[in-house]
Amino acid sequence: MKLAIISDIHGNSYALDLVLAKIDAEGIDRIICLGDTALMGFDPRGSVARLIERNIPTVAGNTEGRILENIPYQPDDAAEASRERDWLTWTIDELGAEERAFLASLPGTLDLEVGGLKITAYHGSPLSYWDP
């Protein structure tokens, strides 16, 4: 069995489509996503929709937490902080009810077995997606 692990899509559905096409062409059996699916890209809704459509098991990343809890990233630079708040607000507005429900349903970890190996998948650490 071949496993593809994808992560940090950040709303770039164009890149996600290219990656998924390559995965399909390679005959990979299983895909999991390690989160950070929607925030900071031009197509958050489309990016999440592709994960839903393909039924790709996904864990929550820190940006899912930021979207669901409306927590802007606070860099020291005021202009960058303003851009970050704008991205967050725009992304929240762009996502539909189905996409928000999907993000809210994501677990912190996924336990799976691949080729006889037990794997725990997560974003950040098994304890928190906020961990660096």
N, C-alpha and C positions, 0 to 999 in steps of 0.2 A: 504494500500500500504506500502511495506517495501522499505526503501532506504538504500543503502550502500554508505558510503563515504570513499574513499580511497585517499591516498596522499603520497608524498615522496617515490616514487618507486625507484628513483635514479638508473635506469638502471638494476635493479634486476628482470629480467623476470621470473626467477625460482620462487621467492617469489610471484610475481604477479600472476603466474599461480596457485599457491596453494590458494591464496586469492580468485581469481575468481572462482575456483572450489568449495570452501566453500560457496561463495555467491550463486552460482548456486544450490548447495545442500540444502541450506536454503530456496530456493524459493523466493529470494529477487527480487523485480520487477524492481528496478531502481538503477543505479550506477552513481555516479559522482566522478570526480577526482579533487583534489585541487592542482595539479601541482607538480613540481619537479620530472619529469618523467624519465629523461634520464641520467643526469650527475652523475658521480662517481660510475658507476656500469659496470659489465662485458658485458652487452647486451643492450646498449641504443636503438639500432635499433629495436630489438625484443620487448622491453618494449613499445615503442611508437606504433609499429605495432599492438600490441594487443589492445591498446586503439582505434586505427583507425578501426580495424576489427570488434570490438564489438560496435563501434559507441558510446563510452562512453563520455558524455559531460565532458570537462576538462577545467579548468582555467589555466592561465599562472602562474607559480611560479618564484621565483627569479632565479632559475637555468636555466629556459627557457630563461630568459633575458640574463643571462651570456653566454649561447650558441649562441643565435642569435646576440648578440653584441660583442662576443669574449672578455668578461670582466672576467679576472681571479680573484678569491678570493685572497686577499693579507694578509695572516696571518703574524704576526711578525717574526716567525721562518723562516729563509731563506730556509731550506730544505723542510719544509711543503709547503711553497709558490711555490717552484719548482715542487713538486708533484702535487699541485693543477693546475698549468699551464699545466703540462703533461696530466692530466686527461681531462682538457678542450679541448686541442688540439686533443687528441685521440678521444674524443666523437664527436667533430665536424667532424672529418674525417670519423668516423664510420657511421654517420647518412646519409641516402640517401636523395634525393630531396623530396620524398613524406613525409618523417618524418620531414624534416626541414620546409616544407610548412605547415604541421599540426601544428608544434610548433609556427610558425609565425601567424597562424590564431587564436590562443587561446585568448579568451577575458580575461579581468582582473577580471570580476565578472560574475556569473550566477545567474539569478533570476528564481526561480522555485516555484511551489506550490506542496506540498506533504500532502495529507490527510487534506486539508483545511488550512494548514499553509503556509504562504509565507516565503520563505527562500532566503537569498542572500549568495551565496557561493563564497569564495575568498581565496587567499593565502597571508598571511601577514596581510593586512587590506583591507577594501573596497577601500581605496585610492591608495595603492601601494603594490605590492608584495615584495618590499624592506623593508617594515616596519616590525620590530620584533614583 
